[in-house]
Amino acid sequence: MKKFLQQHRVALFLIKALVLYLGCCTQAMAQQIIQGKVTDDKNEPLIGVSVTVKGINNGINTDADGKYSINAKINSTLVFNYVGFKTKQVVIINQTTVNVVLQEDTQALDEVVVTGVLDKRTRMQSSVSISTISAKQFDKIAITSSADLLKNIPGVFVNSSLGEIRNTVYSRGVSVGSNDGASGYYYVSMQEDGLPVTNATFGNYGPDYFLRTDATLSKLEAVRGGTASILGNNAPGGIFNYVSKTGGKTFEGEIRAKYGLEGNGKNPYYRADFDFGGPLSKDKSLTFNVGGFLRQSDGARYSGYPMNNGGQIKANLVKTYKTGTVKVFAKYLNDHNGWNEFTPTIGFTDPHYPAGVTNTTSVLIPAVTADFTVNQAGEKMHYDSTDKIHSKDKSIGINWEQDLGNGWKLDNKIRYSDKSTVWNTTAVVYPFATDTPVFYAVSGNLFNFGTYSFNDHASGTQIGSVTHSPNIIGGNFAGFNETVNYSNFPGASIQANSLYFNPIFFTQNKMKEIIDQFTITKKIDKMTFTGGMFFAKSNLDRMVSTGIGESYSQMTSPRPSLTDISYVGLFDGQTYNVTNPDGITGGSGKSAPVDIITVAQKQMAFFLGHTWEMSSKVNFDWGIRSESVSFNGNNQISESVATTTPGGTDGNPLTLYDNKMGQIKATYVYSNKKVNTFSFSSGLNYKFVDNQAVYGRYSLGNKAPDMDMFVTTNTAFGADNLIPTAQKIQQFEAGYKLKTGGTNLFVTPFYSIVSNVPQRTTGQETADITTAYNTPALYNKFRTMGVEFEVNQEFTEKFSVRGVATFQDSKAVIYRTWDLGANGVADDKIVDFSGNETDNNAKVILRVSPSYTSGKFYSSLDFSYMGKRAANVPNAFELPSYNQTNLNLGYNLTSKLQLQANINNLFNQIGVMGWSAPGGFPAALDRQGFTAEKLAANPNAVYSTLSLPARAYFITVTYKF
């Protein structure tokens, strides 16, 4: 029996051992070692990628070669997670080797950003409203200007209807003079690689003259409000940083060729881009990148000569060493750009074009040339309207980042640039009635009485005849009479007996500029302290003249044609030529009045910031900025007087166009005109779970006047009252951030108050209606409240939707302006429109972009909606809402060759972006003076608008190597 029990125990032990063995074998068969390599789409290894088995917390990271090895069961799922890339999951079936390519996540909240933050951190950790757009995103769309990209940013209003330059950008209702190209970037800083494109702005001189997007652009980082008060250069409204590509560890590049048809398929567009870079040393510590573009386009509204022609080249060298990097960069831009001027429009509730006008009609000045002398004995200058705005930028700079050890780091960015813009164009194109005395006053013929003949310049055919004579009552002079004898003026549906007024503007701006930003940081445990200095000096040499002459063009379609003007004297019967053989009131050999202006702007700022990682969930930061902007200048103001030589340049008194000359009449000197400001911003970010966070921020910023206040000083009164005063901008914002599955969501409520905003109006004197005056400044206050949405939803690996939206309400808390009445200051009065809606702040701005990718094919649709908005602060009427749809298609012919097609404004919508008042010149210039009462009195009046560019088609071939 004992022996039997022992045998039974042995058998039982053997059975248990067998079961245990079989179980171990089964377990061993079910679990296996999986290994592989993780790379990006450029086949570069990704270091530190988190590799885990789904449902199990423990995992490993990829090594320096992107390789990993992990135990995993059959049918389990491996999860690959890396900051800035889309998470990828792979189900294990029979394979033991799994190589993975991760795709960049262009909208990830865990992407590291550098703009608008006191230290490098992810969007999920930041208490600031910041968005990014990568090259992969904007390469798939057809943008026509650098401002166009910003339409993809929530909270930002963009008016790019003018074309490549002179656009308008502002955020969250923080705007001024926002209805056209003047002051279009007043509150924001447009930057290139962390430094302002230009630090000096005034009137129609701004950063987009020198900022172009091309194949060298890596990404855009956009900050609205918040820390822009601390880290922006006198730009509390926002920072928009265009970041350039640098060379990688392998040589690679791309070449693009684009052909298009703008103006609803009528006007050709040609463009070529290139970019390439890589290592220059064996250890790959020295890299280079070079690229640029060359482009010519006739534009959406062909003026008879190309609207844009020119290009740029950019290059950089980067040396990386153990404790830092040094980047040397350079840029050369040489570009010619025109813009789309305001076009005649009828209908205030349903804007449409009058007979003979379409969304491809141009009103720009025809091809006109003139040689003239600066004042009496100045240098000879050449004017050519086909040269448009000729902008040049020669820049060179250095970025240096250095790790000093013990938590200390420094960063210094410095750039020197030699910029210039030469205007050969016009900027005020409005119908001008020939049967009013103002027409003869502006052309310098107010007291040249006679019968005026208006003839087509090309054919000599008469189109009109008007007798301009004195009105005599009881033997006394009582004004002027204009009698229309014959009228066949084109454009009668726009304004009867009228021509387009095309003043010939010549402006030359030469700007030498140095900008430096120095930052030093110290990290102590969970805290980082940041101190820095911003310095910029801008020296402007400017020549400006509106006295070369005028072109009075016929309102013909699709573009204006020149008009010759002459008259037979009422008292002497002689024939006088008002225009020269080239069709302008001025011309070759004439001495023109030219203002000569020099301004030096110096800006110095010191900033201090502190970030504190209070816990793994809470980040707190605050910062202050002390800034000083000073101006020194000399304005030599010119006037037009009769020539000392009888009969002018040609000695003929009957040719009026050369019988005057320019001379300096007054000089105004100003020195050390200074504005000192202090700004503050603080925010708290709470990350309550790994994929969700909230933040709150308060900012108090200031905006000192830009250079415009000084370059426009042309009277003794103005010079004596140069008292620059800063505007005050308060901003409150909060944010909710979510990253889960295929969802990235950013929701930002905001509230902004802009105060101390000056309002001036230009009027005409009584005695001399050709002389203008500026009213005293009135100071106003605005507030805007709203919420921004930014969402990127990936429904499947093939289909995703990106959307940005702004819902806002904007009010003029205090708004007073001038009602000028008749000419002269006698009846000028102040009118109050406080409580009205502010102008040009739509209640809804929306952009939704679904995209679909399948194999080698990709497609996307960009649908934009601009809601109704008040046309002006008097709320005379509303600019109607509109929408625009762009279609984008692409196909990868090979791994290196790509074909892309884009259609902008697919349905050829006419969306009004800006407007000018009815009445022709000069009434069109006073938008704020147009009231509901004036509209009611003339509801069918013809006014002028800026609209969306007409439908355009583009095909792009890209070769990447």
PyMOL commands that set and color helices and strands:
alter all, ss='L'
color gray80, all
select helices_A, chain A and resi 2-30+123-125+135-138+147-152+207-209+228-231+262-265+385-387+437-442+656-658+708-711+716-720+923-925+932-937
alter helices_A, ss='H'
color red, helices_A
select strands_A, chain A and resi 31-39+50-53+59-61+67-73+77-81+88-91+100-101+112-113+121-122+130-134+156-159+168-171+188-192+195-196+217-224+238-244+252-261+267-279+286-297+308-321+324-337+343-345+369-374+380-384+388-405+408-425+430-433+450-456+462-473+476-487+498-503+505-524+527-545+550-554+561-569+575-577+590-592+595-613+618-642+660-689+692-703+727-740+743-759+762-764+772-774+778-794+799-814+816-819+829-832+844-854+857-866+869-870+878-879+882-892+897-904+912-916+943-947+952-960
alter strands_A, ss='S'
color yellow, strands_A
deselect
rebuild
show_as cartoon
